[in-house]
């Protein structure tokens, strides 16, 4: 049978009591009907010994259900109290020992509701026979050594566990830092790409704006050139119209001149009329001109 040992001091009215709990590692279940032994309590003041066996019947009789010890938590609270657990479920656990005459001690359990102590129950320990002191003394030392060895092994295991956990924690920390660095690097790369893309787009927009501005200037110059050309075209058209008009006038003038010349030539080509002498016809009032046109004779 594997056992657990708990050693603790309990303050009394006049003396300091040393308590040894030899626990049989049985699960405390007060609902079962068989009487199970859970452990042995031994108390000494370094002179005398008191001892009592803890079983199901003792726990049921000594620690009834009450406000200080509810039924659902009674088994767990009692097991924790005997193994010197300071608190359970946020409630402080405390033992008190008082003398009940020369041969008896009362061991009383108190729970706390906040700062208010509540008595959960108590039991009486009988003083051990004088002839068992040597055995109890040797047993105490043996149990202490056993508990010390077990505690040392537990501490070594815990220390190894702490070392392993520390190593694992360090490795996990390095891994996390590496992941964070990698993630940050990826974020920085993404941000850098994004910034470059934005800069490229910005540069492209600036280039486009410059091109548009230049195009606007070109369009403006082109409009001015077109306007100037239109004005020149209008001027040329006006001049052309004037020239055409001059040409037409000149042409008409030439035609008139030509017609005059033709008419003159035709007139010259006509036969001259017969000359009438004055003595033949004294009634003639016309005379012949040089251009063969009859002109009236001027009366002087």
Secondary structure, 3 states (H helix, E strand, C coil): CCCEEEEEEEEECCCEEEEEEEECCCCCCCCCCCCCEEEEEEEECCCCEEEEEEEHHHHHHHCCCECCECHHHHHHHHHHHHCCCCEECCEEEEEEEEECCCCEEEEEEEEEECCEEEEEEEEEEEECCHHHHHHHHHHHHHHHHHHHHHHHHHHHHHHHHHHHHHHHHHHHHHHHHHHHHHHHHHHHHHHHHHHHHHHHHHHHHHHHHHHHHHHHHHHHHHHHHHHHHHHHHHHHHHHHHHHHHHHHHHHHHHHHHHHHHHHHHHHHHCCCCCCCCCCCCCCCCEEECCCCCEEECCCC
